[in-house]
Amino acid sequence: MIGQQVDLSQVLQIAASALAQDRDNLNHAEAYNRDHGDNVVNAFQTITMAMAEKPAAPQSMQLSCASQELTQQRLGSVLRAGTGGGLAASASAARRRQTGRQRHRTG
């Protein structure tokens, strides 16, 4: 597996599908307002749709776009708080690293 790139879009689609199947259980497990499953499913669906909009772009760019979309929809806090473990922040960091590499190559 070393040197092979993982198709993050496909991995996240699988995760979104699994979360959608377990949405009711996730909602039930949350005692406060019982919508955590709905929020997480919406967040992962937003990520996969944002990544699909730029299929030829580097994955870091796709994740950056997904991060921006999550922020605009205010779903990033759902991922930072639990299931996604800071995916929005990770996407932003990946984009900054990619931009730095491009500057290094051209500068």
C-alpha positions in Angstrom: 0.0 0.0 0.0 3.0 2.3 0.3 3.0 4.8 -2.5 -0.6 4.1 -3.5 -3.1 6.9 -3.1 -6.3 6.1 -1.3 -9.5 7.3 -3.1 -10.8 9.5 -0.2 -14.0 10.3 -2.1 -14.9 6.6 -2.3 -13.9 6.0 1.4 -16.1 8.9 2.5 -19.0 7.8 0.3 -18.8 4.4 2.1 -18.8 6.1 5.4 -21.7 8.3 4.5 -23.7 5.3 3.4 -22.9 3.4 6.6 -23.8 6.4 8.7 -27.1 6.9 6.8 -28.0 3.3 7.5 -27.4 3.8 11.2 -28.9 7.4 11.4 -31.7 6.4 13.7 -29.4 4.7 16.2 -27.1 7.7 16.3 -30.1 10.0 16.8 -31.4 7.8 19.6 -28.0 7.6 21.3 -27.8 11.4 21.7 -29.8 12.5 24.8 -29.9 16.2 24.1 -31.9 16.8 21.0 -31.6 13.5 19.2 -30.4 14.8 15.8 -26.7 13.9 15.9 -27.3 11.2 13.3 -29.1 13.5 11.0 -26.3 16.1 11.3 -23.5 13.7 10.8 -25.1 12.1 7.7 -25.8 15.6 6.3 -22.1 16.5 6.9 -20.7 13.4 5.2 -23.1 13.8 2.3 -22.0 17.4 1.9 -18.4 16.3 1.9 -18.9 13.6 -0.8 -20.9 16.0 -3.0 -18.3 18.8 -2.7 -15.5 16.3 -3.6 -17.5 15.0 -6.6 -17.8 18.5 -8.0 -14.0 18.5 -8.7 -13.2 15.0 -9.7 -10.0 15.9 -11.5 -8.6 18.1 -8.7 -6.1 16.9 -6.2 -7.7 15.3 -3.1 -6.3 18.2 -1.0 -8.3 20.7 -3.2 -11.4 18.5 -3.0 -11.1 18.4 0.8 -10.6 22.1 1.0 -13.8 22.7 -1.0 -15.6 20.3 1.3 -14.3 22.2 4.3 -15.5 25.5 2.9 -18.9 23.9 2.2 -19.2 22.5 5.7 -18.3 25.9 7.1 -20.9 27.7 5.0 -23.5 25.2 6.1 -22.3 25.3 9.7 -21.8 21.5 9.7 -18.1 21.6 10.5 -18.9 21.9 14.2 -20.7 18.6 14.0 -17.6 16.9 12.7 -15.2 18.6 15.1 -17.4 17.6 18.0 -17.5 13.9 17.4 -17.6 11.5 14.5 -15.4 13.3 12.0 -12.7 14.1 14.5 -11.8 17.5 12.9 -12.2 16.6 9.3 -12.9 20.2 8.3 -9.7 21.3 10.0 -7.8 18.4 8.5 -9.0 19.4 5.0 -7.9 23.0 5.5 -4.5 21.8 6.6 -4.2 19.5 3.6 -5.0 22.3 1.3 -2.3 24.6 2.9 0.3 21.8 2.5 -0.6 21.3 -1.1 -0.4 25.0 -1.8 3.0 25.1 -0.1 4.3 22.3 -2.3 3.0 24.1 -5.5 4.7 27.3 -4.5 8.0 25.4 -3.8 7.9 23.9 -7.3 7.2 27.2 -9.0 9.2 29.5 -6.9 
